[in-house]
Amino acid sequence: MKVHSYSLGIVETNCYIIEGDEELLVIDPGDNGQFINERIKKFNKKLSGILLTHAHFDHIGGVDDVVNAHGVDVYVHKEEKSWLTDTVKNGSKKFEAYQLPPVVQHTIPLVIGEGQHKIGEFEFEALHTPGHSPGSLSFVFGDFAVVGDTLFKGGIGRTDLYKGDTETLMSSIEDKLLELDPNTTIFPGHGPESTISEEEMTNPYLNGFN
């Protein structure tokens, strides 16, 4: 598998296209669905589905455009199934003062929970990693994981949005992400990739968990 990253939207959210042998998987189409569809077309491979690490506005803004173009299912944790149409929960209302328009997507997502899953040719494990949001998920594909806004290179997710909680976030990192193989590459919702071992050694927020 190959991981292709695109930084999209006003807060530069990472959208990932996972490329398999015959198929593609999109994770967090946060904005500019037309651009994402153009990228998909260039691969000349079937899109199997869309995974959402969570349903904040900056991770869902391109959902409808991609679904309408490809007719695929979208998967989100049950805690956030209603967030695509709720501007309070998805956070876009909070940023109206900064001239951000409301972000509403009309696709009805399917629920995905913790455990092993298969979508098309892709097999992966979903970890429930709440804290940044109540339904945050991390998706583990063997030697790499897409972790949303739970853990960043040198940082952790904010917890001042709807139902965020710092203690819960730190427990998710300790109990789920730091239990992965230290060589696992992590692809976060913002910023560059890292590894579990690098964050254990250098991330200033994780000193208590080494």
C-alpha positions in Angstrom: 0.0 0.0 0.0 1.0 3.6 -0.6 -0.2 6.6 1.4 -0.8 9.9 -0.5 -1.3 13.0 1.6 -3.0 16.3 0.6 -3.2 19.3 2.9 -6.6 20.9 2.3 -8.7 23.8 3.6 -8.2 26.8 5.8 -6.6 24.8 8.6 -4.6 22.6 6.3 -6.2 19.3 7.2 -4.5 16.1 5.8 -6.7 14.1 3.5 -5.2 10.7 2.8 -5.7 8.4 -0.2 -4.6 4.9 0.5 -3.6 3.2 -2.7 -3.8 -0.6 -3.0 -3.2 -2.9 -5.8 -6.5 -2.4 -7.5 -8.5 0.0 -5.3 -8.3 3.3 -3.3 -9.5 4.3 0.1 -10.0 8.0 1.1 -9.6 9.1 4.7 -10.9 12.5 5.9 -11.9 14.4 2.7 -11.8 17.6 4.6 -12.3 20.2 1.8 -12.2 20.7 -2.0 -14.0 17.6 -3.1 -13.3 18.5 -6.7 -9.6 18.3 -6.1 -9.9 15.0 -4.4 -11.9 13.6 -7.2 -9.3 14.8 -9.7 -6.6 13.0 -7.7 -8.7 9.8 -7.6 -9.2 9.9 -11.4 -5.5 10.1 -12.0 -4.9 6.8 -10.1 -7.4 5.0 -12.5 -8.4 2.7 -9.7 -11.8 2.0 -8.0 -12.6 4.0 -4.9 -13.8 1.5 -2.2 -15.0 3.8 0.5 -14.4 6.8 2.8 -13.2 6.6 6.4 -13.6 9.5 8.8 -11.2 9.7 11.8 -13.8 12.0 13.3 -16.5 14.4 12.0 -15.1 17.9 12.7 -15.8 20.4 9.9 -12.3 20.4 8.6 -12.3 16.6 8.1 -15.7 16.3 6.3 -16.1 19.2 3.9 -15.5 17.2 0.8 -17.6 14.2 1.7 -20.7 14.9 -0.5 -18.6 15.7 -3.6 -16.6 12.5 -3.4 -19.7 10.4 -2.6 -21.7 11.9 -5.4 -18.9 11.3 -7.8 -18.2 7.7 -6.8 -21.3 6.4 -5.0 -19.3 4.9 -2.1 -20.1 4.5 1.6 -18.8 6.8 4.4 -17.9 5.3 7.8 -17.8 7.1 11.1 -18.0 6.2 14.8 -21.6 6.0 16.2 -20.9 8.9 18.5 -20.6 11.2 15.6 -23.1 9.9 13.0 -25.2 13.0 13.4 -22.3 15.5 13.2 -22.2 15.9 9.4 -25.3 18.0 9.5 -24.8 19.6 13.0 -22.7 22.7 12.8 -22.5 23.0 16.6 -21.1 19.5 17.0 -18.9 19.5 14.0 -17.4 22.8 15.1 -18.1 25.0 12.1 -20.5 27.3 14.0 -17.8 28.0 16.6 -15.7 29.6 13.8 -18.4 31.8 12.2 -16.6 34.8 13.7 -13.7 34.0 11.4 -15.9 34.1 8.3 -16.1 30.3 8.0 -19.4 29.3 6.4 -21.4 26.5 8.0 -20.2 23.1 7.0 -23.0 20.7 6.4 -22.7 17.4 4.5 -25.9 15.5 3.6 -24.4 12.0 3.1 -25.8 9.6 5.7 -22.7 7.7 7.0 -22.5 4.2 8.1 -21.3 3.3 11.6 -17.9 1.7 12.1 -16.7 0.5 15.5 -13.5 -0.7 17.1 -12.1 -3.9 15.7 -10.9 -5.6 12.5 -12.5 -4.5 9.2 -12.3 -5.1 5.5 -13.5 -2.6 2.9 -12.8 -3.7 -0.6 -9.2 -5.0 -0.7 -8.2 -3.1 2.4 -7.9 -4.8 5.8 -7.3 -2.7 8.9 -8.0 -2.3 12.6 -10.1 0.6 13.9 -9.1 1.8 17.4 -11.5 4.0 19.3 -9.3 6.9 20.5 -11.7 9.5 22.0 -10.6 12.8 23.7 -10.2 15.2 20.8 -13.8 14.2 20.0 -16.0 11.5 21.5 -16.0 9.3 18.4 -12.4 9.8 17.2 -11.0 6.7 15.5 -7.5 5.6 14.5 -7.1 3.3 11.6 -4.2 0.8 11.7 -2.9 -0.7 8.4 -0.1 -3.0 9.4 3.0 -0.8 9.7 1.2 2.5 9.6 -1.8 4.2 11.2 -3.9 7.2 10.4 -4.6 8.8 13.7 -6.7 11.9 13.0 -6.3 14.7 15.6 -5.4 12.4 18.5 -1.6 12.6 18.2 0.6 14.9 16.2 4.3 15.1 15.6 5.3 16.9 18.8 1.8 17.6 19.9 -1.6 16.2 20.8 -5.2 17.1 19.8 -7.0 20.1 21.3 -9.8 19.3 23.7 -11.8 22.6 23.8 -14.3 21.6 21.2 -17.7 19.9 21.7 -17.3 16.9 24.1 -13.5 17.1 24.1 -11.7 15.9 27.2 -8.0 16.0 28.0 -7.9 13.1 30.4 -9.7 10.9 27.9 -7.4 12.0 25.1 -4.3 11.1 27.1 -5.7 7.7 28.1 -6.4 7.0 24.4 -2.9 7.8 23.5 -1.4 5.8 26.3 -3.7 2.8 26.1 -4.2 2.5 22.3 -1.5 4.3 20.3 1.5 3.8 22.5 0.7 0.1 22.5 1.3 -0.1 18.8 4.6 -1.3 17.4 7.2 1.5 18.1 8.1 1.4 14.4 4.6 2.2 13.3 4.4 5.3 11.1 1.6 7.7 12.2 -0.2 9.9 9.7 -2.0 12.7 11.7 -4.8 15.0 10.8 -2.5 18.0 10.5 1.2 18.3 9.9 3.9 15.8 9.0 4.1 12.1 9.7 6.0 10.6 12.6 6.5 7.3 14.4 5.3 5.9 17.7 8.8 5.6 19.0 9.7 9.2 18.0 6.7 10.6 19.8 7.4 8.5 22.9 10.9 9.9 23.0 10.4 13.5 21.9 6.8 14.6 22.3 6.6 17.0 25.3 3.0 16.1 26.1 3.8 12.4 26.6 6.5 12.6 29.3 4.3 10.9 31.8 3.6 7.9 29.6 7.2 6.7 28.7 
